[in-house]
Amino acid sequence: MGDRHISKMKLFKRWKEHRVGTELSDLGVSLSVFDHVLSLLPPYHRHRLTTRSVCRKYIRAANRKAGCSYASAFPAFDVKSSTEDVTKGALVGPAMYFVIHPWDGLFADLVDCLRAFVEENELNTDNTFFWIDILCINQNLPLCSPSHTKLWFSSVFKTFISSIGRTVTVCSVDPKDSHSGPLYLRRAWCQWELYCSLQAGSVIYFSLTLSQRHTFGDFFVKKPAEVLKKFTHLSFSKAKSSVRTDVKALRGVVEKEGGSEKFERILMDELQLWVTEVAFKQLMGLHFPESEMTAKSMMEVGVMLQQQNKIAKAIQLFEKALKTLEHTSGLGSETAKALVHVANCKFEQGDIKAAKELYTRALDIHQQINGANSFHLVAVLNCLAKVGKREGDCEAAQLHLVRAVDILERDGRRHRLETAHTFAQLGDVLKEQEKYDEARAYYEKALGLFEKVYGKNHEQVAVTINNVANLLDYQKRPDEAKELYQRSLAIFENVVGPKHPYVATTIMNLADLLTEQGMLPEAQTLYERALAIREQYFGADHESVAVVLSHLAELCSEMEETARGIKLLERALEIREKQVPVDNLALASVLDDMIVMLIDQKRVQEAKRLCDRVLRIREEVLGANHPEVARAMYNFARVFSDLSDHETALPYLRRAIEMRKSLIEDTETGECFAALATVLYDEGNYKEAQNMYEKALGIFESNCGPTHQQVVRTIIHLCLALTKQGRIEQAKPLFERAAAVYNSNRDAEMEDLDPFVDHLIDVLRWEQ
């Protein structure tokens, strides 16, 4: 709407600069010129001739006679000499919109589309000028020499589209087959013009004729998925042009731009955004109540919007569908599906409590309708398991998944894929609980089912192998993990190609493993390969690129290249902050890494400021008493404790302990008590340190058993606190107990205790 307010003096200046004309003059034409061309056509043929036919029969002759393009042939008297209203009544002027259109479409449809666009956007027809090839290029002359065609497409033409800054795509259909979707999807030139507009950052509009809008409006409501396919599916390899050399040149340029797969994906993503936006407006404009069929269409379009990360709009449609279904169908299966869709959006927005309530309502409806052992419950139970995992309650998540597995196994072999996915999710939850053997058993069950369904050479098989490798990595079995990562990588490269994001993810996992093994140069090579793949596939500002940058920054820290690591994290942070909506938890994760590196460079005050920012982010997203908030406080306290900055560390530890006590007394709570005890010990407060060590010891013993390494470590530090107070007799039996386990199970991870043990031996012998 703002386009009609462009300064008229600016328009006149641009018009004067380009009046002489260049190879591609940016002189545009108003709707009056299109109407003038229509008036030249015989009435009988006016609504039957294609744009190509109009060019061949009328435009070329006019170009030949005038020796210039149709637009350039209009006399200057159409432009008023007054500087106050220079463009009023003008037929030509500086182009404001680049027009993409198929030459095989009807010329009358082209004009109707542009007229509809002007009306919809409330533009002034007198000073709205369109650059369109049929009228703005001399159709009797080539645009460039054949030897420079590729260069012209990739440089001159792209720059020209960028200079205009706005593009209108005419969505006219095939006059011989009106149900086959827009013609521009099949034309090589149209695809390239749309791609150039996207790359230039132009504002892109899509326009239908008024009659087509009415026809497709009903179609959007009834069959949105079918419309999406017809309006967005394209194949560059099958695209055509009236000039064969153009197709050949365009294919060469597209290969240089990253290949046809990337080219098609960029275009289809943009088209999907447009189609779902049209469908959203159409469905939201319907008056309540509607039918169950309309509600299903709303849910289909809502899913599309959700996939495009337009969560707020998706919720609007899902909630309208839910309201419609509650009115028309009551508490039926479709109502339960709508509840799950709304819950999924709430979950993505971080509103876990609301999501949990909606999932529970959906589960109750399915149980009432289908019974407690119905297959319909499985999807909802899997969602509730996700909620449990997000809340840090892995036991609840495990119970939901075990119930889902029980339902699936009762059904026999009818739902092998659903069973495989549930097994894989159960493996994830068990891994979170460090129940590695059980987790591996479920991963391998999932792998067996995926191989039966898909065969051994499928991406889902590779994903599951990757999960098993990741588990082995956790279990400190690097050789087995490496072998499986390489097997997974080979499958991915074979199935999806060497430049696919799945390949990048597996390469990163392998790089992480090599980093742990100290093979830093090899890991760096892999991280850089993963970064190149993701940058090429998603673009330089995608969130997945930020993930690789964070890993690469951590490697730089290991290689003592902290300055480079900070630069990489700054780029990752910039990417995260550009996201819409911002993924605040991912942003906090980048800040965590930045804190560590700033401390390495002795930039402690900057690190403290970032700590406060990270805690604010996590508290806002997760709530003040969430386990992740407590974990962050504990981690920051440990960092400042290592710097002997006890004044900063103590408040973090005390807050973390209060939060952990209100949640559950697990090993993390024990670690908080032990860390607080260490700070107090370093400050000389041995009595309070003793109390904290005793609390930590009780927690570790109840969670890990009496001979666990953490128990031994805590007893030895407790003995140190007791000896500092002269309480030798109390320390002696504790030390003997710890020493027995220490001597029998001593490994590399306990070597740091050697000086403390030696010290205690000396102290106790001296006392004797």
RAMOHU-V435370 format. One record per run of one state. SS is the DSSP state (~ for helix, > for strand, _ for the rest). FROM is the first residue (numbers start at 1). TO is the last residue. Records with the same first field share a line. If there is no record, write none. Layout:
SS=FROM-TO ; FROM-TO
//
This chain:
_=1-1 ; 6-7 ; 18-26 ; 30-30 ; 41-49 ; 67-70 ; 74-75 ; 79-91 ; 95-96 ; 101-105 ; 121-124 ; 128-129 ; 132-132 ; 137-145 ; 165-165 ; 171-172 ; 175-176 ; 201-202 ; 208-209 ; 223-223 ; 233-235 ; 239-239 ; 241-243 ; 257-259 ; 285-291 ; 308-310 ; 329-332 ; 349-351 ; 371-376 ; 391-393 ; 411-415 ; 433-435 ; 455-458 ; 475-477 ; 496-500 ; 517-519 ; 539-542 ; 559-561 ; 579-583 ; 601-603 ; 623-626 ; 643-645 ; 664-666 ; 683-685 ; 705-708 ; 725-727 ; 746-747 ; 768-768
~=2-5 ; 8-17 ; 31-40 ; 51-66 ; 71-73 ; 76-78 ; 107-120 ; 125-127 ; 133-136 ; 146-164 ; 183-186 ; 188-200 ; 210-222 ; 224-232 ; 236-238 ; 244-256 ; 260-284 ; 292-307 ; 311-328 ; 333-348 ; 352-370 ; 377-390 ; 394-410 ; 416-432 ; 436-454 ; 459-474 ; 478-495 ; 501-516 ; 520-538 ; 543-558 ; 562-578 ; 584-600 ; 604-622 ; 627-642 ; 646-663 ; 667-682 ; 686-704 ; 709-724 ; 728-745 ; 748-767
>=27-29 ; 50-50 ; 92-94 ; 97-100 ; 106-106 ; 130-131 ; 166-170 ; 173-174 ; 177-182 ; 187-187 ; 203-207 ; 240-240
//
